[in-house]
Structures are given as C-alpha cells and as structure tokens.
Amino acid sequence: MDYQHLSTLLWREQELLDLLLFKAEEKQYLIVTGKTRWLARIAHEIEVVLDQLRLLEVERSAATEAIAAALGLEANPSLKQVAEAAPAPWSDLLAKHHEALLVLITDLRSLSDANRELIEGGLAAIGDALVQTRTPSAGTYGSTGRHDDGAHRAVTLDGAL
C-alpha cells in the first residue's frame, strides 16, 4: 500500500483546484469589469486546468483502488471511507485531504454559480438594450399610395364595399 503516493496525488489535486478557483475569480473579475476581450483566454486556461484534473483523477482513482483492496474495502470507495479504514497516521492525513477538497469544491461551485448569474444577467441586459434601441419600422405604402406606419387599421374588403 502506497499511502504516500496517494497523499502526493491529493496534494496535487488540491493545488489544481486552488488554481481553478483562482482562474474562476479572474473570470469573475473580467465579467464584472467588462473586459470581455480576455474571456476566451481565461476559458482556455480553465480548460487546461480541468484537463490536468481529469488526468490526475484517473491516477488518484487507481491509487485509491489499490489501497482499498488492501484494506478489504469494496471497489470504488470514497476518500472518506479509505481515510476511516486506513491506519494512523494516514487516516488523519487522508481525512484532512478530504476536508480540504470539500472546502475547495464548495467554493468552486459557489463561484461558478455566481459567474453564471453574472453572465446571464449580462446577456439579459444586452437583450434589453437591443430591444430598446430597435429603430421603429419606417412603414410601407398602403393600397391608397399613402404611407402606412402600421398605426392605422387596414380596411377590409367588406368595409370598402
């Protein structure tokens, strides 16, 4: 059982989640200040961090499975389950990793929700502005050759007879 390897992977995961949190805060700053020029770049940087997290997750899952099997746990255990079954001092360290990861993930969800609301609010404001600045129709010429701005009702054939 290689608890040290798992702990190293968990530290790396915390570092990447912390970096992701930083990038999400940068994105929020760009949205709030209207510096949309950089949004594509920050989106790319976030995607790079997410790719690194995906690769790390595969490695962490394999390390967790190996330790879980040695501890007699069922397949695909949670980090909390592994921490509870691990011997001291690893049980305490893994529990602290679990707690730190939960805090980071909670912060990320909160910030992600806030960013989504900012973007949706911005899109709604743009839509409202477009509606308000829409130029009125110049209208068309009606059958009498007069300008019809749409304010007058069209005369039906029954009314013309």
C-alpha positions in Angstrom: 0.0 0.0 0.0 1.4 3.3 -1.0 -0.3 5.9 1.1 2.5 8.4 0.4 1.7 8.3 -3.4 -2.0 8.8 -2.7 -1.3 11.7 -0.4 1.0 13.3 -3.0 -1.8 13.0 -5.6 -4.3 14.5 -3.2 -1.9 17.5 -2.6 -1.6 17.9 -6.3 -5.4 17.8 -6.7 -5.8 20.5 -4.0 -3.2 22.7 -5.8 -5.1 22.3 -9.1 -8.4 23.0 -7.5 -7.0 26.1 -5.9 -5.6 27.2 -9.3 -9.0 26.6 -10.8 -10.6 28.7 -8.1 -8.1 31.5 -8.9 -9.0 31.2 -12.6 -12.7 31.4 -11.8 -12.1 34.5 -9.7 -10.1 36.0 -12.6 -13.1 35.2 -14.9 -15.5 36.9 -12.5 -13.2 40.0 -12.4 -13.2 40.1 -16.2 -17.0 39.8 -16.4 -17.6 42.4 -13.7 -15.2 44.9 -15.3 -16.5 44.2 -18.8 -13.1 43.2 -20.1 -14.6 40.6 -22.4 -11.6 40.6 -24.6 -9.8 38.2 -22.3 -12.7 35.8 -21.6 -11.7 33.4 -24.4 -8.2 33.2 -23.0 -9.3 32.6 -19.4 -11.8 30.0 -20.7 -8.9 28.2 -22.4 -6.7 28.4 -19.2 -9.6 26.9 -17.2 -10.0 24.1 -19.7 -6.2 23.3 -19.4 -6.6 23.0 -15.6 -9.7 20.9 -16.0 -7.8 18.5 -18.3 -5.0 18.2 -15.8 -7.5 17.4 -13.1 -9.1 14.7 -15.3 -5.7 13.0 -15.8 -4.9 13.3 -12.1 -8.3 11.8 -11.2 -7.6 8.7 -13.2 -4.3 8.2 -11.3 -5.8 9.0 -8.0 -8.6 6.6 -8.6 -6.1 3.8 -9.4 -4.1 4.6 -6.2 -7.3 4.7 -4.1 -8.5 1.3 -5.5 -5.1 -0.4 -4.7 -5.2 0.9 -1.1 -8.9 0.0 -0.8 -8.3 -3.6 -2.0 -5.5 -4.0 0.5 -7.8 -2.6 3.3 -10.6 -5.0 2.3 -12.9 -2.2 1.1 -15.4 -2.6 -1.8 -14.5 -1.3 -5.2 -14.7 2.5 -5.8 -14.7 3.7 -2.2 -14.9 7.3 -1.3 -11.8 9.1 0.1 -13.7 9.3 3.4 -14.2 5.5 3.5 -10.5 5.0 2.8 -9.5 7.5 5.5 -11.7 5.8 8.1 -10.2 2.4 7.3 -6.5 3.5 7.0 -4.1 3.0 9.8 -2.7 6.0 11.8 -1.2 8.5 10.8 -2.6 8.0 7.3 -6.2 8.0 8.5 -5.8 11.5 9.9 -4.0 12.9 6.9 -6.4 11.4 4.4 -9.3 12.8 6.4 -7.7 16.3 6.3 -7.3 15.9 2.5 -10.9 15.0 2.2 -12.0 18.1 4.3 -9.8 20.4 2.2 -11.1 19.0 -1.1 -14.7 19.5 0.1 -14.0 23.2 1.0 -12.4 23.8 -2.4 -15.2 22.2 -4.3 -17.8 24.1 -2.3 -16.0 27.4 -3.1 -15.7 26.5 -6.7 -19.4 25.6 -7.0 -20.4 28.9 -5.3 -18.1 31.0 -7.6 -19.2 29.1 -10.7 -22.9 29.8 -9.8 -22.1 33.5 -9.3 -20.2 33.7 -12.6 -23.1 32.0 -14.4 -25.6 34.5 -12.9 -23.3 37.4 -13.9 -23.1 36.1 -17.5 -26.9 35.5 -17.7 -27.5 39.0 -16.3 -25.2 40.5 -18.8 -26.9 38.6 -21.6 -30.3 39.8 -20.4 -29.1 43.4 -20.2 -27.8 43.2 -23.8 -31.1 41.8 -24.9 -33.0 44.5 -23.2 -30.7 47.2 -24.7 -31.2 45.8 -28.1 -35.0 45.8 -27.7 -34.9 49.4 -26.5 -32.6 50.6 -29.3 -34.6 48.9 -32.1 -35.5 51.6 -34.6 -39.2 51.8 -35.4 -40.2 50.5 -38.7 -40.3 53.0 -41.5 -43.6 51.5 -42.5 -44.8 50.8 -46.1 -47.1 52.3 -48.6 -50.6 51.0 -48.5 -53.1 50.3 -51.3 -54.0 54.0 -51.5 -50.5 55.1 -52.1 -50.3 56.7 -48.7 -47.6 56.0 -46.1 -48.8 53.2 -43.7 -46.9 53.2 -40.4 -49.0 50.3 -39.0 -50.8 52.6 -36.6 -54.0 52.6 -38.7 -56.1 49.5 -39.2 -56.2 48.1 -42.6 -59.6 48.4 -44.3 -61.2 45.1 -45.1 -63.0 44.4 -48.3 -66.3 44.3 -46.6 -65.8 47.8 -45.2 -64.7 49.1 -48.7 -68.0 47.9 -50.3 
